Structures are given as structure tokens and as C-alpha cells.
Amino acid sequence: MDSQVKTVSFFRFEDLRIYHKSLDYFNWILQQSGSVSERDFNLVIKPLADAAAGVSRSIAEGSARHKAQFVQFLKDAKSSVRSCVVYSTLALKCGAFTQEQYDKSNETLVEMTKMIGAMIVSLQRNAERKHVEDSSKGLDDMPDFGEESTENETDLSKLYF
């Protein structure tokens, strides 16, 4: 029987599908910039690439935080996706993107928004369950505050490939 051994990255965010999707989108933008004028590159494509990189950065930075903080970083990532929508539209309007490129960009951005939204819902749902469990504990069940606890650490195991 072949058992597939899955290696886990040292940086856990590297195992998240949305992280790789955002990197792929960034690379796609760079590939599209080949025939763009210097003016359009500086005014539209560079800010678009910066916003796309912001999605990856927010996911990476937030993944090392507590759940509530990670949710905020994911919301920041969604804001970066919305910035990408604006710059993609500007790229279409100024001629830096064809309609086909714009449609591909928009399709990817919609998918990324849905993926990030699903992560936010999942993390918030898990946090709510934890809150209900904690509030139902009696005084005898309360943790000893002298012990180190990592219960509030973000558990991303359900969000990986």
C-alpha cells in the first residue's frame, strides 16, 4: 500500500492554496506587461503588480498571528484584491489590457476573493465555537494562567492543500 507522505513547509502559509494562487496571479501580470508602454507600465501595471503582491504579503504575515489577527490580515488581502480589480479596469480603459486579458484577470480575482472569504468564514466559525466552549466552562475548568498556552494560535490545518 502506497502511503503518500505530505511534507509540511516550515512557513505554513506556503501550504495554502490561496497563497500560491496570488503568486500565480502576480506572475501572470508580469507576463502581460511585455508589450505595454512605459507610461502604462508605471501608471497601471506596476501598481497592479504591487497590489497583487500585497495579497501574498498579507496572507504570509497574518498566518503567523492569532486567529482574530489572521482574519484581519485576510480582510486586508481582500482589499488588495479589490485594488487589483480597479487597476485591471484601468489597464483595460487605457489599452494596456485587451478584453481577453481583463476577463482573465477578473476571473482570477473573483476566484481569489471567494477563496479568501471562505478562509475568513472558516476561521471565524472556529473562533465562535471555541468561544462557546470556553464560556460554557466552569471555574474548575479554567486554564492555569501560569502555564503557557498556544490554544489561541491559528490552526491552519484545515485550509491547506
C-alpha positions as CSV (number, residue, x, y, z in Angstrom):
1,M,0.0,0.0,0.0
2,D,1.5,3.3,-1.1
3,S,1.1,6.0,1.5
4,Q,1.6,9.5,0.3
5,V,3.8,11.4,2.7
6,K,3.0,15.1,2.7
7,T,5.8,17.4,3.6
8,V,4.7,20.5,5.5
9,S,6.6,23.7,4.9
10,F,8.4,25.4,7.6
11,F,6.4,28.5,6.7
12,R,2.9,27.1,6.9
13,F,1.4,29.8,4.6
14,E,3.3,28.2,1.8
15,D,0.9,25.3,2.0
16,L,-2.2,27.5,1.5
17,R,-3.7,27.3,-2.0
18,I,-4.7,31.0,-1.9
19,Y,-1.1,32.0,-1.3
20,H,0.0,30.1,-4.5
21,K,-3.0,31.5,-6.4
22,S,-1.9,35.0,-5.5
23,L,1.7,34.3,-6.6
24,D,0.5,32.9,-9.9
25,Y,-1.6,36.0,-10.5
26,F,1.4,38.2,-9.8
27,N,3.5,36.2,-12.3
28,W,0.7,36.4,-14.8
29,I,0.6,40.2,-14.5
30,L,4.4,40.4,-15.2
31,Q,3.9,38.2,-18.3
32,Q,1.2,40.6,-19.6
33,S,3.5,43.6,-19.2
34,G,5.8,42.8,-22.1
35,S,4.2,44.9,-24.8
36,V,2.9,47.7,-22.5
37,S,4.3,51.3,-22.9
38,E,6.5,52.6,-20.2
39,R,3.8,55.1,-19.2
40,D,1.1,52.5,-18.9
41,F,3.5,50.2,-17.0
42,N,4.3,52.9,-14.4
43,L,0.7,54.2,-14.1
44,V,-1.2,50.9,-14.2
45,I,0.8,47.6,-14.4
46,K,3.3,48.4,-11.6
47,P,0.5,49.3,-9.1
48,L,-1.5,46.3,-10.2
49,A,1.6,44.0,-9.5
50,D,2.1,45.8,-6.2
51,A,-1.5,45.2,-5.1
52,A,-1.2,41.5,-6.2
53,A,1.9,41.1,-4.2
54,G,0.0,42.7,-1.3
55,V,-2.4,39.7,-1.3
56,S,0.5,37.3,-0.8
57,R,2.2,39.5,1.8
58,S,-1.0,39.8,3.9
59,I,-1.6,36.1,3.8
60,A,2.0,35.4,4.8
61,E,2.2,37.9,7.6
62,G,-1.3,37.1,9.0
63,S,-0.7,33.3,9.1
64,A,1.8,33.7,11.9
65,R,-0.7,35.6,14.1
66,H,-3.7,34.6,16.3
67,K,-7.0,33.8,14.5
68,A,-8.5,37.2,15.0
69,Q,-5.4,38.9,13.7
70,F,-5.2,36.5,10.8
71,V,-8.8,37.3,9.9
72,Q,-7.9,41.0,9.8
73,F,-4.9,40.3,7.5
74,L,-7.2,38.2,5.2
75,K,-9.5,41.2,5.1
76,D,-6.5,43.3,4.1
77,A,-5.8,40.7,1.4
78,K,-9.3,41.1,0.1
79,S,-8.8,44.9,0.0
80,S,-5.7,44.3,-2.1
81,V,-7.8,42.1,-4.5
82,R,-10.3,44.9,-4.9
83,S,-7.3,47.2,-5.7
84,C,-6.4,44.7,-8.4
85,V,-9.9,45.0,-9.8
86,V,-9.6,48.8,-10.1
87,Y,-6.1,48.6,-11.7
88,S,-7.3,45.8,-14.1
89,T,-10.2,48.1,-15.2
90,L,-7.8,51.0,-15.6
91,A,-5.5,48.7,-17.7
92,L,-8.4,47.9,-20.0
93,K,-9.5,51.5,-20.3
94,C,-6.0,52.8,-21.2
95,G,-5.3,49.9,-23.6
96,A,-2.7,48.1,-21.5
97,F,-5.0,45.1,-21.3
98,T,-7.1,43.6,-24.0
99,Q,-10.6,42.5,-23.2
100,E,-9.4,38.9,-23.0
101,Q,-6.7,39.8,-20.5
102,Y,-9.1,41.8,-18.5
103,D,-11.6,38.9,-18.4
104,K,-8.8,36.5,-17.3
105,S,-7.7,38.9,-14.6
106,N,-11.3,39.5,-13.4
107,E,-12.0,35.7,-13.3
108,T,-8.9,35.1,-11.2
109,L,-9.7,37.9,-8.8
110,V,-13.2,36.7,-8.3
111,E,-11.9,33.2,-7.5
112,M,-9.3,34.7,-5.1
113,T,-12.0,36.7,-3.3
114,K,-14.1,33.6,-2.8
115,M,-11.1,31.6,-1.5
116,I,-10.2,34.3,1.0
117,G,-13.8,34.8,2.0
118,A,-14.1,31.0,2.7
119,M,-11.0,31.2,4.9
120,I,-12.4,34.1,6.8
121,V,-15.7,32.3,7.4
122,S,-13.9,29.1,8.5
123,L,-11.6,30.9,10.9
124,Q,-14.5,32.9,12.4
125,R,-16.7,29.9,12.7
126,N,-13.9,28.0,14.5
127,A,-13.3,31.0,16.8
128,E,-17.0,31.2,17.6
129,R,-17.1,27.5,18.5
130,K,-14.0,28.0,20.7
131,H,-15.7,31.0,22.4
132,V,-18.9,29.0,23.1
133,E,-16.8,26.1,24.5
134,D,-14.8,28.4,26.7
135,S,-17.8,30.3,28.0
136,S,-19.5,27.0,29.0
137,K,-16.6,26.0,31.2
138,G,-17.0,26.3,35.0
139,L,-14.3,27.9,37.2
140,D,-12.8,24.5,37.8
141,D,-12.3,24.1,34.0
142,M,-10.5,27.4,33.6
143,P,-6.8,27.2,32.4
144,D,-4.0,27.8,34.8
145,F,-2.7,31.2,33.7
146,G,0.8,30.3,34.8
147,E,1.1,27.7,32.0
148,E,2.0,28.6,28.5
149,S,-0.8,28.0,26.1
150,T,-0.9,28.0,22.4
151,E,-4.7,27.5,22.1
152,N,-5.2,30.9,20.5
153,E,-2.6,30.2,17.8
154,T,-4.0,30.0,14.4
155,D,-4.7,26.4,13.3
156,L,-4.5,26.4,9.6
157,S,-4.5,22.7,9.1
158,K,-8.0,22.7,7.5
159,L,-7.0,25.4,5.0
160,Y,-4.1,23.6,3.3
161,F,-3.9,21.6,0.1
